[in-house]
Amino acid sequence: MRAPGTLRLGAGAGFAGDRIDPAVELARRARPDYLVFECLGERTVAAGHARRLADPAAGFDPLLAARLRAVLPHCHSAGTTVVTNSGAANPEAAGECARHEAGELGLGSRIAVVTGDDVLELVRTLDPVVWETGTPLSEVGDELLSANAYLGAEPVAEAVGSGADVVVTGRVADPALYLGPLVHEFGWRVGDHDLLGKGTLVGHLLECAGQLTGGYFADPVTKPVPDPARLGFPFADVRPDGAAVFGKPDGSGGRLDRRTCGEQLLYEVDDPGAYVTPDVVADFSGVTFTDAGTDRVAARGATGGPRPDGLKVTLGFRGGWLGEGQLTYAGPRCIDRARMAADIVRERLVAVHGLPEDAVEVEYIGAGAAFRGLAPASDPTEVRLRVSARVPSAEAAEAVGWEVEALYTNGPAGGGGARRSATEIVAVRSCVVPREHVRPRVTVLG
C-alpha cells in the first residue's frame, strides 16, 4: 500500500543491457505512476551515433521494442506512463518504434519524443575546451563523431504533461528522467532548489535499478543478498514536499535497506555536498535513511542550490580499432606456456604485420592481470591469455585475433578456447556549452 497523495516512480532498467522481467514484475505488481527505463551511458550514445551513420534507422536502444512489448499491456491497464532515454542517438526513430509496438499491441498509445540534445554543429561553432585535453575542440586530432548535451527535467516534464503514454528521450541526465514527472505532477519550479535537490536524490537512488536492491552491493560473505536470481527492481513513493519511501515488490529477490541505499547514494558522486546536474547542484551531505518496514527505507535531508549556467556535453570520437585474441592454457606450467605464446604473437604482430610494439597489450587473466602489476602474479592451474592492440585499421585489428588463433597448431602446447574480435573504438570526452544555446524540443506522435 502506498501513502495517499504520493507519486510512485518505478525503476525499469539501469543500463542498456538490463533484464526485462523485473520491470514486468514492477509494472504488474507495484503499478507505478511512472516506469522509467534508464538505458544510456556516455559510450552508449556515442556508439549509437556510429550505428546511425551506417544505418539512418538505427542508433537507439536495440532492446526498446522488447521492453515495450513486455510492459505496455500492464502499464496501459494501470495507467502507468513509460519514460526512457532509449532514444540514444536517434530519438525520432525510437519514437516511431514505440508507436509501432503500441499499435501492434492494439493500445494506440500517445508517444512524446524529446530532442535537442544533439549539439554537434553547435560545438563545432563554439569550439569549447575539451576537459581531458585542456585544448579547444578544433585542436583535437581524432575525428569528431557526436556531441550530446545533458538535458534536464524541464523537457521531460513538458513531454509527460502532453498526456503521453510513452516518453522517449536522447541524452538526458539520469536523475532528470525521474525528476521530470515530479516537476510536472507537483508543480515544482526552476527556483525550487530544495525540492529539486530532493527529487534529484530520488532519481539518483533509482537510476541504476537493481543496484539499489542489492545487485552491485552483493558479496556472499560480508553482504549476503537473498534470491539474487530474482532480484526485484525498486520504486519510490514521493510526497509533494520531496520526502520519499523506497521499496521493491513484496516477495521479490534482493534486499533494500539503509546499507544498500547508502552505497547507491555515493555511486558516481565526487562531492556529496555539490552533485552537479542540469537542474540543480544537489547537496546530499545531510541525507539520512530510516527503516520504514521490510524492504522499505525512508530518505530525507537532500537539498540543493542554483543550477549551473552550462550544460555538460559528451563528445564522441572515432578512435581507431581494437583487435583482440584470447586463448586458455591449463595444467602444469600454464603461465609459462601463456608467456611463450604472448611472445610469439607480439613478435609476429610487429615483424609480419607491422604493428608498433608499444601498441600491443598482453594480459594473463587468472594470474593477477586485473591488478595491473600492483599484485604479484599467482601460480594458477589455468590462465587466459589476452592479446589486444589499438590500431588504425580494421585489417590490422583482425591480425591480432588471427595470430592468437594460429597458436592452435603453431604452439605452444595445450591452448584452447580461442576467441577473436575486431571492434571500432568510439572514444568519449567532455566539454561544457552555455545553457542558452541548447534548445530542447518535444514532439508528440499519435
Phi, psi and omega in degrees: 000140177254155179289144178301144176082005179263160176248129182259123178247128181248144180262105183272341179197150179243352174194173190299327183261021186290162178295157179255325186298326176295330177292323177296316178300318180296315181294321185281321188257321181275336177048062181288159173289325178225134176245119189251129174251106177265109190231020191231116172257174182296316178288331181298315183289322178294318177295326177298322177295322177298319178293322182293327177296327178280331182213106184302341179272355182259188177109350176255174185300120181298340181268002184302311182300316180296319179298313183293319177301324184285323189254336188301319178301319179289320179295321181297317182289333182263355183073029182272134175266132177267133176233128181210147172263025180294352177297333176046242183273358183213068182300326181297314178293324177295322177297319177295323176299316179297318179297320180296314182295319178297320178296318178298329178275357179074027185260338178055043187287156176266126186247131174246134182243127178259122177233183180109352179282340180284109185239035183301311181291328179296313182291330176295326179283314184283333180053058183289165176283132178275127186305311190291333182256338183071015181238160174300151181305322182297343180264358177280127187286331184290153180288123179286126184255322187202160174209118183230122179277146176281105175284161180256203188281337187301311179293331176293317177299317178298320182294315179291331177290346178282357182086017182292145172273332178225130175246125180243129179235170167264233183285106174234140177305136187309309181296335183294336176298328178269324181293325180305308177300324178294318178300315180293310187290322186258357177071026178294149184245168182304322182276359180279069189299320181297314180293320180294325175296319178294318179293326177293324175300316179302311181296321181295320180289327183273338196299335181258014173052251188297346175298325182288334183258024170106357185299295181279351178284332196295137168215126188297342182261306188266335184221072183294143178234122183287140172049056184292339178291342178245037183307122177276147178267152189272164170221167176226135172260114190247133178270163178302337178272004177092349176294143186218146172241127182260145179206182173216163182303133179302134178087352178283163179286171180094185177216147176224111182210188184296329181288316179294323178293320180297319178294316181292330178304321184268359182296124178058026179250117179283309181235106181301339179273352182207074179269107190276125175229170178295339187261333188191152167267099188283146177243109180259005188294338180255015183289136174233149177243137182230134176299133180232026181126181179295122182054037176226130182224130175267137179241134179215164170104354177285151174212194182189171177233181184305146181290158180288159179283336182250163176244134176293143179234131172269123179258131177251134181234146168290124186241028181087207184230148175248117173260142185214144172218143180226147179207144182255137172240139184225160175090190182304138178059028181298323181291326178291320178291323177295321178294320176299316179299317180297319179297320179297311183296315181299314181299317182289323178297325180281310188283322185267320186256354174075021178283144174296139184299324183283356176277344186268126178246141181235134175230144175247092186285125186106351180237029176095014183299325183296341182270358174050046177084359181276351177224146181293147177296137179276177176252083189281165172273345172207155181214142179255115177278130175233120176246130181221160177206137173266119190224166185282338189230158176295323180299316179293324178295320179298328182296329182297305180295326179300313181294324177293315180297327180295345177295341179312312184248353182254009171079166005284182188289150165083018177275147179200166176071044183291141173222144180217151178203156173223120188229135175289135182269131170248111180270143180241139174223182187221158172205182177231141173236152178299137183305321187293346180274348184258124187237094178294152178225148176239126177241132181256129178252130175080000000 
